[in-house]
Amino acid sequence: MKTIVYLIYRYLIQYFPPTTTPLVGKLSKKLRSVCGKMLFKKVGSNINIERRAFFASGRDIEIGDNSGLGINCKVPNNIRIGKNVMMGPNVTIYYSNHKFNRTDIPMNQQGFGEPKITIIEDDVWIGSHVIMTPGRHIKKGTIIGAGSVITKDFPEYSIIAGNPAKIIKSRIEQK
């Protein structure tokens, strides 16, 4: 049954209009949400899978209440997304990198490293066109600026941006 649902999502439902489209947007959101509930490992309430979100088979994806996958996003099959996570369009999160440690063999013949789990905690806002390297742990309350490249982890409630991303400021008030 999951295979059929995946094929229906992959070749039909993912192309339905975005949720902001008048009249049909709510129906599109509902149909993509139903697919997520049937395909993902763990699903909270009121999830939003936007138009053309790619998530491989989805079998190991966990997504919390009021969270979503942005338009045209690409997320790995082993991601954990907390509650109240906003994801902008065109976010790409990788799960593995090419091996490159040997110099006697071309890099394109060395294969891939082990997949790494990406964890996005609660109350996170990921701007559009963000790229994350494998295995990132995005802590609670973090804001990631549009176009950022995330290559390391940062403390809770950080506002981060840039390529490579760095802390712009903390959301925690200093006394």
Summary of the structure (lengths in Angstrom):
residues: 175
radius of gyration: 17.0
end to end distance: 55.6
largest distance: 58.7
contacts: 552
relative contact order: 0.10
helix: 18%
strand: 23%
